[in-house]
C-alpha cells in the first residue's frame, strides 16, 4: 500500500532505506518523543525495522517529493493497541513545523476511514510534546481527558501520555495562528 499527497509519498520501508532511516531518526529530540525507539538509534536498529514484518495495517516511511530523488523525512503507521488502532508518527527535526505530519496524518486517516473502514483511531503524545497534540487536533482527534503513563525506551523512563480518540470521518480545524507553507518553502528546509 502506498499513498501520495501534494508534497509527500508514503510507502513501506525497503531494505535500501536503512541508511537514510538511521540518519533521519538518530536524533534524541526525535526518539525521546517516541515510545519504542531506542537511544542511541543506529544502523542496526534501522536494518531491523526495515526487515521486520509490520502486519496488515499501513506502516509507511514519509518522503518529501522533490524534483530529484524523494527525501526521507519521517514515518507514520497504524498499529494495534489495547484500546483500538493507534496512529503514531515522527518527523525528522529539519522538517518540524512545515505541516508534513499533518499532511501525512490526513492521508493515513483517509486510508483508515475509506479503505480500512475503521470506526475510530486512538493516539497519544507525551505531555512534554504539545506540538504533537496540535497535529492530532488538526486531524480530528479529540482529547479523551485521560493522561496515562507510558514507557519511553529512549529515555529509559515512564512518562505521562495524553490520550486522544478520533471517530471515522472526523475533520479537525486549523489552529489559531497556523502558518501555511508553500511547496518550495517546505522542501527547501
Beta strands, then each sheet from edge to edge (+ up, - down):
strand 1: 3-4
strand 2: 8-11
strand 3: 59-64
strand 4: 71-81
strand 5: 84-91
strand 6: 120-126
strand 7: 142-152
strand 8: 157-167
sheet 1: 1+ 2- 3+ 4- 5+
sheet 2: 6+ 8- 7+
end
